[in-house]
């Protein structure tokens, strides 16, 4: 159990007030910024001055006041020295790995990750001379065996998408650091629930499109790490975020800032409802995967790592065995029971549901899907919190009974 409390850390962060004393920070939409003295501009370009050194801003692809406020809040929540916000989760992942690796380097990655990340590692990075070995992240022996002299990074998701494998972050951290590697953890599925940086992760990345934002109305990402690493990402000559330019719009940053205070409340309710649904499905003998259940193979591991105030996360996986049954299940849930919406993504206030093998994991070859335990009938439920829990349980039960008896 972690003693770090992200909610208290977030509350304790220095508040940023609006330009005229507003309780909300101002939205700074300027693309470029002026200076009083001519000599200040070259000092900014040299790195002698900046947002944290004299309050100097240059250009919003470099740093923007509103985006910087969001980054400071997220760093407080994660317990890292700094954070840089980006235009998407994939840009956060891509820039992080490209900053840490160069031609000839090697990455050891979990084999159970988001399909877009898998495609980036398996199909795109080899064009830059960077190779990846995919392993069962739950086996430290397999992770260690995959490390070679070219390895620079161990990459994992804290909760694997979509099969909900749990990464042993403290063990992976020790293994990474014993081999002079960096541990990068995607914590998109578990904000508040897990604090990877507090367990030794060097970099924590997020798709803030999901739980952190919570309204499925914008795309955003974040990289939380040490001040030195964030500075390297923003270096004028070799910084991947600076030079590739996945800039967050300050209006997007403002919207997320306004939603951060109720992230703890939302995560508790996502988790509470997911647990109730998982327990009911398990009692019905419906094949269900949820790390809050004692039947989950990494349940005890997760218990040892979670910030207990926030439950076990808001994602459930249900194995309908075949694609046909999965699609029948989804059709009943959306079109008959009005339980949720057939859509990708997660963290929305309505339940979002999809068949992962043909959607968000479709970039992973089918043979590899079978190897990692991704059934063609696996349905991912990103549990929302609209409607009463009792009504949602009844709707889910009817749909599950239909599939079980089909």
LOLUM-347890 format. One line per 4 residues: number of its first residue (from 1); their letters; for each residue x, y negated, z of C-alpha. Coordinates in steps of 0.5 Angstrom, whole numbers, plus 500, padded with zeros to 3 digits. Last residue first. Example, Ala and Ser with C-alpha at 12.3 -4.5 7.8 and 13.67 -1.06 7.14 Angstrom:
// LOLUM-347890
2	sa	527/502/514  525/509/516
//
This chain:
// LOLUM-347890
406	xxxx	446/537/447  444/538/454  450/534/457  450/529/452
402	xxxx	442/527/454  444/528/461  450/523/460  445/518/457
398	xxxx	440/519/462  445/518/468  448/512/465  441/508/465
394	xxxx	440/510/472  447/508/474  446/501/471  439/500/474
390	xxxx	442/502/481  448/497/480  443/491/478  444/488/472
386	xxxx	451/484/470  457/487/473  461/490/467  465/496/467
382	xxxx	470/497/461  467/504/459  472/508/454  469/514/451
378	xxxx	474/520/449  471/524/444  477/525/440  480/527/446
374	xxxx	487/523/448  491/528/452  498/525/450  499/531/445
370	xxxx	492/531/442  493/523/441  500/525/438  497/529/433
366	xxxx	492/524/431  497/519/429  497/513/434  494/507/430
362	xxxx	487/509/432  488/508/439  483/501/440  478/504/435
358	xxxx	478/512/432  481/515/438  478/510/443  471/511/442
354	xxxx	468/505/445  465/501/451  464/494/453  460/493/460
350	xxxx	457/486/460  461/481/465  467/482/460  474/485/463
346	xxxx	475/489/457  476/490/449  473/494/444  465/493/442
342	xxxx	459/498/443  455/494/448  452/496/455  447/499/458
338	xxxx	441/497/454  438/504/455  436/506/448  441/502/443
334	xxxx	447/501/447  447/507/452  444/512/447  448/510/441
330	xxxx	455/510/445  453/517/448  451/519/440  458/517/438
326	xxxx	461/521/443  457/527/442  459/526/434  467/525/436
322	xxxx	467/531/440  469/533/447  465/527/451  471/526/455
318	xxxx	469/520/459  474/514/461  472/509/466  475/502/467
314	xxxx	474/497/472  480/498/477  481/502/483  479/497/489
310	xxxx	480/490/489  482/489/497  486/495/497  492/492/493
306	xxxx	494/498/490  501/502/490  500/508/495  493/509/493
302	xxxx	495/509/486  500/515/487  495/519/491  490/518/485
298	xxxx	495/520/480  492/527/478  485/524/479  480/529/483
294	xxxx	481/524/489  477/519/484  479/512/484  484/513/478
290	xxxx	478/515/474  477/520/469  470/523/468  468/530/465
286	xxxx	461/530/466  459/535/472  453/531/474  457/530/481
282	xxxx	463/527/477  458/522/473  456/520/480  462/519/483
278	xxxx	465/515/476  459/510/476  460/508/483  467/507/483
274	xxxx	466/503/476  461/499/480  466/497/486  472/496/481
270	xxxx	468/491/477  465/488/483  472/487/486  475/485/480
266	xxxx	470/479/479  471/477/486  479/477/485  478/473/479
262	xxxx	474/468/482  479/462/482  482/464/476  476/462/472
258	xxxx	478/454/471  485/456/470  483/460/464  479/455/461
254	xxxx	484/450/462  489/454/458  485/455/452  484/448/452
250	xxxx	492/447/452  492/452/446  497/457/447  503/457/442
246	xxxx	506/464/439  512/460/436  517/465/433  522/460/435
242	xxxx	520/458/442  517/465/444  523/469/442  528/464/445
238	xxxx	535/464/441  537/457/439  532/452/443  531/457/449
234	xxxx	524/458/451  525/466/452  531/465/455  528/460/460
230	xxxx	523/465/462  528/470/463  532/466/467  526/463/471
226	xxxx	525/471/473  518/474/470  511/473/468  510/473/461
222	xxxx	502/471/459  497/472/453  491/469/451  485/470/446
218	xxxx	479/467/447  471/468/449  471/475/452  469/472/458
214	xxxx	473/475/464  479/470/463  484/475/467  480/481/466
210	xxxx	481/481/458  484/476/454  489/475/459  493/480/455
206	xxxx	498/481/460  506/482/461  510/483/467  517/483/467
202	xxxx	523/486/472  518/491/475  521/492/482  515/494/486
198	xxxx	513/486/488  513/485/480  508/490/479  503/487/483
194	xxxx	497/492/482  489/491/483  490/483/483  490/484/475
190	xxxx	490/492/473  488/493/466  492/488/463  498/490/467
186	xxxx	503/491/462  510/493/465  517/492/463  523/495/467
182	xxxx	529/492/465  535/497/464  542/497/468  541/505/469
178	xxxx	540/505/476  536/499/475  531/503/470  531/509/475
174	xxxx	529/505/481  524/501/477  521/507/475  520/510/482
170	xxxx	517/503/484  512/503/478  510/510/478  505/509/472
166	xxxx	498/511/473  495/515/467  488/512/465  487/516/459
162	xxxx	485/509/455  490/505/455  495/507/461  494/504/468
158	xxxx	501/500/469  502/500/462  510/502/461  516/500/458
154	xxxx	523/502/460  528/497/456  535/497/454  537/504/452
150	xxxx	543/505/447  547/509/452  541/514/452  535/514/457
146	xxxx	530/520/454  532/525/460  531/520/465  524/519/462
142	xxxx	522/526/462  525/527/469  521/521/472  514/525/469
138	xxxx	508/520/469  511/516/464  510/522/459  515/520/453
134	xxxx	515/516/447  522/514/444  523/508/441  528/505/436
130	xxxx	530/498/434  534/497/428  529/491/426  525/495/421
126	xxxx	525/500/427  521/495/431  515/495/426  512/502/426
122	xxxx	513/506/432  514/500/437  509/495/434  504/501/432
118	xxxx	504/503/439  503/496/442  497/496/437  495/502/440
114	xxxx	495/501/447  499/505/451  500/513/453  506/515/450
110	xxxx	510/511/456  516/508/453  524/509/453  527/503/448
106	xxxx	533/503/444  538/498/441  541/498/435  539/491/433
102	xxxx	537/487/439  533/488/445  531/484/451  528/478/447
98	xxxx	525/482/442  521/486/447  519/480/451  517/476/444
94	xxxx	513/483/442  509/484/449  507/476/450  505/476/442
90	xxxx	501/482/443  497/479/449  496/473/445  497/465/444
86	xxxx	502/465/450  503/463/457  510/463/460  511/465/467
82	xxxx	516/463/473  519/466/479  515/472/480  510/473/486
78	xxxx	504/475/481  499/470/483  504/465/484  507/466/477
74	xxxx	500/466/474  498/459/478  505/456/475  503/459/468
70	xxxx	497/456/468  500/449/470  505/450/465  499/450/459
66	xxxx	496/444/462  503/440/461  505/443/455  512/446/454
62	xxxx	516/448/447  510/449/442  507/443/446  513/438/444
58	xxxx	518/434/449  516/434/456  520/431/462  517/432/469
54	xxxx	524/430/471  527/437/471  521/442/472  518/440/466
50	xxxx	525/438/462  531/435/463  539/437/462  536/443/457
46	xxxx	540/440/452  534/438/448  531/434/454  538/430/455
42	xxxx	538/428/447  531/425/448  532/422/455  538/417/452
38	xxxx	532/413/448  529/411/455  522/411/456  520/418/453
34	xxxx	514/420/448  511/427/448  509/431/442  503/435/440
30	xxxx	498/432/445  492/436/448  494/435/455  487/437/458
26	xxxx	487/434/465  487/439/472  480/440/475  479/437/482
22	xxxx	479/430/478  484/425/481  485/420/475  490/425/471
18	xxxx	487/431/474  489/435/480  494/441/480  494/445/486
14	xxxx	500/448/489  500/455/490  497/458/496  490/460/493
10	xxxx	494/464/488  498/467/493  492/469/498  489/472/492
6	xxxx	495/476/490  496/479/497  503/482/498  503/488/503
2	xx	503/493/498  500/500/500
//
